[in-house]
Amino acid sequence: VKSDFNELRLSIWSSTLLDFVCEMDADLQAAIAASLADQGGAQSDDSDVVCQGEDVFSVEMTDTDGDTILFMLVDGDVQQYVNGNLEIPRVAALSLDESTGRVQDSKGRFTVPPHLRARLQSLKALLSKAGVEITPWQSSEPSASHSAGAAFDDDGMEAALEASIAETRRQNNQLCLDREREHVKDNAVLRQHDTINQFHTHFSKAISKYQAPSAICGYMTIAHCRLLRKLLEGAPDPLPLSALRAAGRRLITEVDSVSVETERAMRSIAQKRKKYMDAHPQAFASASERRLYLRAWVANFEISDELREDGLPQSELPASSHLFKKRERESEPAAAQQVPSLHFARFNEYPQKDIATHEERARILSEQQRFGGCIDAKGESFFDPPATAYILERFLPPSSSSSSPSSADSELLTPAEWQAAEARAEDGARVFAVDLNGHYAAAVVAQVWEEDQVRSVVQVYNTTEANYLDGPMPSALHGFVFPSSAR
C-alpha cells in the first residue's frame, strides 16, 4: 500500500485522486498516514502537500518538536494524525498564525518551523474545503510560553488551555456545578468554587444573538466581578469563611442575575467590536473576517474596559441575596467596607505585540511597553529583570467629576508598584478578575476567619469543572497580596 500510494503522490495531481482517497477504507487510510509519517522531513517543501489549490486533500509538516503532523480530508472531514496515529478523527476548529507558525487544535498546540510555514496556506485551503472554522491567533489566548525565570513555566499554561478546551468538547447538561476544592501551595491558601457551567445551553441564545465565542469565560468573569462586589458590600475584615462559600452559592442561585450581567457584557463588547470594524473597513474586507473578529475570545483590554466603565451590576439582586444586612454593617462601622475594591491580575502581553492584531495590538503597544519582555528563537516569552511577567491593574474609585457615577480610572502596575499603592489603601476583601492563561475567572482575595484562625485566601469562582489552582497565577496573586506569607 505504501509503494502504491507513493507512486500516486508523485504522479497523479487531479481531483480523481481526491475522490479515491475519500472512498478508501479505514485500514488503507491508516497505512497512508503511516507512510506519510515515515517520510517526515525527507520530502521537499512541496512534496508533502498532496494536490495543490482547490484539489488539496492532505498537508503534512514536521513541528519544532520533531513530530510529524498530517491533516487529511476523508469523507468530507479533516482528520489529524500525529506520527502516524489518528489524533483527532474530525477537526472542528483550528487557530493558527502564519507569521509565527503557531497552530492550536483541540488537543493542544504546536509550532511549524520557518522553512515549512508556507504549508499553512495549504492547510487553510484544506480546512476551508471541509468547512472547518479557522480563527486567527489571539494574544488573549494562551499564545506565550513563559520562562522559568518569570517564576512559572509552560506546563501551567498548557494545563489551563487543555482543561478549557476539554470542557468545550464535553457533553455536559449540568448548569449549576457547585463544587469546592482547596489547595495549600507554598503557604498560599487557594480555594476554588465552580459555580455556573459556561458551556451549558442556557447561554446559547445570547451567544448566537451577539455572535460571541462559545467559550464565554471572559464575559462571565466580568459578570461575576460586578456581582461579587455587590454581594460582599459591607463585608467585615477578616471575612468569615461562610461568607466566601455563601457568595459562590449566591452566584448559583441567582443564575438569572448572572445571565443578565453576562449578556450585558456580550452586548457591550459586540457593540465596541462593530464600531471598531466600521472605523477600519480596510482591515475587514470580507464577511468572514468580520465574523471571526466578533467571535474572537475576549481580550484582556476588553475586560479592563468593561470593569473600568462600570464595576457594579445593573441588575437588582433580591434583598435576600445580600450577605451582610444594613444593621450588621452599621454595628461594625470601623471594620466594614462599603464595596470591595476591584483589580485585574494579568499576564504581560508585550512580548506578543507582533502576533496581536487590530485594536489589541495598538493597546498592547501603548499600555504595556514599559513592562518589557521579548520572544526568544523558539517563540517563547521571556522576561529578564526588570521586565515583569505579571501586571496588576488597579481600578480607582469613581471621581466626583465623572460623567457616570459607576465609571472609574485604572492604572496598570508592576506587582511592586501595586503593593506600594495598596499599602495606602484600606484593608479588606478585594475582588479580582484573573487571567489564567487560556481561561478567565473572578476571585476574592481576603483575610478569612476560619476555625479560630485567620488565613490569607485566594478564592476563585470558576465557570468550568477544571481545576485551575495548580496554575501559576493563583499562587502568584497570593504572594502579591500577602507578601509576608510567601516563602
N, C-alpha and C positions, 0 to 999 in steps of 0.2 A: 504493500500500500504506500509506504514511504517513497519507494522508487517511482511508482506511477504518479504520485502527486507532485513530486519534484519536477518530473518532466512537464506536467501540466503548468506548474508555476513558471517555467521558463518559456513555454511555447504558446500557451493559449491566453490571450488577453481580450476576452469578449464576454458579453452578457450571458452567453450559454454556459460559461463556467460558473457564473453566479447561480444560475438555475440548478446546475449539477450539485454544487455544494449544499444548497438549501434543501435538496432532496435526499442527501446522504443519511444513512442511519447513524445511531449514536456511536457505534464501535468505530466506524470509519472517521467520524468527526474527531474522536479521541486520538486515533492514530495520526491524523493530520496535525492535531495540536502538538502531539509528542514530537513529530518530525520537525515542526517549526521551532519548538523549544530546543531540540538538539542542535539546531543550526544557529542559535542565538550568538550574535557577534561575528559570525563567519560570513554573513552576507553583506553586500554593499548597501548603501542607504536606500536605494530604490527597490532592491530585490525583496525586501520584507514587507512591502506594500503590494498586496496582490490585487491587480486590476485597478487602474488609476481612474480619477474623475468620478463620473456617475456610477461606474461599474466596480468600485472598490468594495470588497467583501471581507477583507481581513487586513489588520495592521499589527505588526509585531515590532517591539522595541525592547532594548535592554536598559534597565534603570541604573541609577548610580550605585545601587547595592549589588548589582550583578544579576538580578532576577530578570528572566525573560517574560515579558508581558505580551499576551496575544489577545486581541479583540477580533471576534469572528461573527459574521452575520449568519444566523441559522434560523430558518423558518420565520423570518421577519423580525427576530430578536437578536440583540447583540450579546454574545457570551464572552466572558473574560476568563482566560487561562493564565496561570502563573506557573512557570517551569513545567508546562505540560499537564498540569492538573486543573480541572474545572473549578474556578474560584467563585464566579458569580454566574448562575445559569441565565439570568436575564438582567442586564444592566438597565436600571430605570432612570438614573440621572448621573451626571458627571460634572465636576467642576475642574476647570483647567486654566492655566495661564501660559500662553505660548512663549512669552519673553523669558520666563524663569524655568519652564519645563515642569512645573508642578501640576500634578494631577490628583484629584480627590475622588474616590469612589466610595461605595457603601461599606467597604471593609477597611479602609484606611487611605493612605496617600503614598505616592512615590514621585521621584523626580527623574525626568528624562535628561540625559547629558546634552550639552550644547550641540554636538555634531549630529544628534538624532532628532532635534526638536522640530525639524521640518515635517516630520511624520505626524505631528499633532494636527496639521491641516487635513491630512488624510483621515485621521481618526475622527475629526469633526464631521467630515463628509460621510463616514460610515455611520456615526451615531445619528446624524440627521436623516439618513435613509431609513432608519428604524424608528424614527420619532422619539429618540432619547433626548430628554431635556439637558441642554448644555448651559451651565451657569458660569459666569465669569468668576474668577478667584477674587474674593473679597477679603481685605485685610482684617475685617472684623471677625472673619472666620479664623480658625487657628492656623494661620499661614506661616508662622515663625516657629522655629525650634530654638529654645533659649538655652544658653550655655550654662555649664555648671558654675562658672564664675559669677553668674547672676543669681545664684542661690537656688536654682531649680533646673530641671532638665526636660528632655523631650518626652519622657515617659508620662509625666503628669498630663501634658497636653494631649498625647495620643489617647490616654485613658478617658479623658473628658470628651474628646471628639468621638471615639468609638462608642462610648456609652450613649451619647446624644443621638448618634445615627442609628444605633441599635433600637432605641426607643421608637424612632420614626417608622421602623420596619415591623414593629411588634403589633400584633392584633390585640389590642387592649381596650376592653369596653368599660373599664372602671374609671369613673370620673373623679371620685374622691379617694385619694390614696391613703392619707392619714397614717403614715409610718414615720417613726422616730428612730434615730440612731445617734450614738455618741462615740467620739474618738479623742483620746488624750494623746497628743503628739508633741514631744519636746516641751512639756509643761503647758501646752496650749490645750484648753478645753474647747473642743469643736463639736457642735451639735448640728444635726440636720433633721428637718421635719418636711417630709414630702406631703404636699397639700393637694393641689388640683392638677390633674393629668392634662398637660398641654396638648397631647395628641388625641384627646377624645373628640368624637364627632360633635360634641356640644359646641365647639368653636368653628366648625366647618362653614357655617353660613357667613360668619364675619370674615373668615379667611377669603372666601370667594368674593364677597362684596367689595373688599378693599384690595383684592389681588395680592394678599400678603403671603409670605412663605409659609410652608407647612410647619416649620419649626418656629414657634411663636414665643420662645422664652424671653426675648428682648421686650416684647410688648407686655408680657405678664410680669416681668420684673419691674417695669415702670408702675404697673397697677399695684403690685404688692408693696412697693416702697411708699406710695401715696397712702394706701390703706393702713399700713403698719404705723405710720406716723399718727394717723387719727386714732387708731386703736390704742396706742400707747400714750395718748395725751394725758398728762398729769401723772405719769409713772414715777414712783419713788426711786431713790438711789440708796442702796442697791436694789435691784429689781427682783422680785420673787420669781423663782423658777416656774411656779404655777402660772405666772403671767406670760412667760415666753411660750409655754405649752398652749395656754388659752388663746394667745394671738394666732398661733398656727391653726387651731381648730376654728377660730372665727373666720379665717380665710377660706376654710372649707364650707362652713355652714352658710356663710354669706356669699355663696358662689354667684348669685345674681349681681352683687356689687362688684365682684372680681371681673365678671363678664362685661359689665358696663364700662369699667375702667380700662380693661384690655382693649375693647372696641374703640374707646376714646383715643387710646394711643395709636391704634391702627389707622384710624381716620386722620389724625393729625399728621402722622408720618407720611401717609399716602398723599395727602394734600401738598406737603412740602416737596416730595419727590416729583410730583406732577408739575409743580411750579418751577422746579429746577430744570426739568426736561423742556418745558415751554421756553425757558430763558436760554437754553443751549440746544436748539433744534439740530445743529450740525453734528452733535455727539450722539443723537438718537435718530438716525435716518430711517430706521425700519420699525415696524410694529413689534417685531421680535425683540429688538434692543430696548424698546420702552417697557415691554412686558417683563423682561429679565431684570431691568432696573427696579421696577416696582416690587418684584418678587425676591429681591436680594435680602439676605439676612440683615437684621437691624445692626447698624454700626454703633460704635462707642459714642461718636459725636451726636448721633440721633437720640440716644438715651440721655446724654448730657443735656441736650436742648430741651427735651420734654420735661425733665425734672427741674431745670432752671426756670422754665416758663411757668410751671405750676407743680409744686411739690406736695400738694394735698388733693384728695379726691373731690370730685364734683358730686358724686352720688352720695346720698344721705344714708348713713348706717343707722339701723334701728337702735333706739336707746339701750336696748338690752345687750347690744354688742359691745358697748363701751366697757372696757376692763376696769376703769377707775372712775367711780361716780364723783360728781362735783363735791359732795360733802366730804368724801375721802381725800380729795385733792386739797380742800381747804384746811383739813385737820393737820396736814403736814406741809405748810407752805414753803418752808426752807429746804425741804428735801425733795420737792416735786418739780418736774419740768412741765411746761405747758405743752410743747410739742418737741419730740426728739429732733436733734439736728440731722441733716441729710448730707450724705457723702457718696462718692463713687470710687471704688477700688478698681484700677485699670492697669492693663499692661501697656508699656511703651510701644507705640506702633511706628515710631520714626524710622527704624531700620527697613520697614516695609513701604516706605514712601514711593518707591519706583514700581511697586506692584499695585498699590491702591489706584483707584480711578475716580474721575469726576469730582464731586464735592468732597468726598472723603479724603482724597489726595490733597486738595487745597487746604483742608482743615488740619491735616497732619503736619503739613509744611509750616503753616502759620502758628500752630499751637504747641507742637511737640519737638521742634528742632533743638531747643535748649536742653532737652533731656538726653540727647546723644544716642549712640548705638550705631551699629553697622551690620552688614551682612558679609559673612565670610565666603570663601570659594565654594562651599557646599550649600550655600543658600540659607544658612542658619544665622539667626540674630545673635549678636554678641555685644555685651555691654562691659567695656573696660572702664573702671573708675576714671573720671567722676560720672560717667553715664549711669543711668538707673533703669532697671528693667520694669520698675513699678512706678505708677503715677497715682497719686491720691487727689481726687477732685473734692473740693470743699464748697458747698453751696452756702452762700451768705444769707442772713435774714433779709427779707424784703425791705427796701428803703422806703422812707416816708414819701419820697418824691416819685416813686414808681407809679407808672400808669395802671398797673394791675397789683392789687393787694397781695396776690399769691406769687408773683414773679420775683426772681431774685438774681443776683450775680453769682458767679462762681470763680474759683481760681484753681488752676492745675499746679500741683506742688510735688516736689520730691518727698519721700517719706520723712526726711529730717525736717523739711520746711513745714510739712503738715503737723508734725509733732510740736514744733515751736508755736505754730498758730493755735493749736488746740490746747496748749498749756495755759493759754489766757482765756479759754472758754470754760463754761460751766460743765461740771461733771454730769454724768447721767447717760442714759441709753442713747446710742447713735444708730440711725438707720442707714444702711449701705446698699447701693446697687453693686453687684460683684461680677466682674469679668472672670469667668472660669476657664478661659481658653477653649472655645468651642461651645460654650453654654453661658447663660446668664442666670443669676438668681438674686433675690433680695436677702438681706441679713440684718439682724440686730446684734450689735456688739455692746456688751454691758457687763458691769459687775453684778453678779447674780447671787442672791441669798438662797442657799440650799443646805438643808440638814445641818443647821447651826454653824455653817461656814460660808464665807464669801468666795466665790470663784470668778475668775475672768473668763468670759464665754463669748465665742463667736457662734451665733445661732443662725444657720442658713435655712431659708424657706424655699424649698425646691419644687419644681413642677414636672419632674420625671421620677422614675423609680431608681435611677442610677445613683451611686454613691460618689459624691464629689469632695468628700472630706480628705481624701488621700492626695488631692491635687496640691499644687504649690501655693495657690492664693489664700485659702482659709488660714493656714498656719502663718503665712507671711503677714496677713492682715492682723492676726492676733498679736504678732510681735511688734507691729507698728503702733497699735493702740495701747498695748500693755507691755512696753519695753522692759519694765522691771521684772516681769515674769518669764522673759525669754532667757535661754541659757547663754 
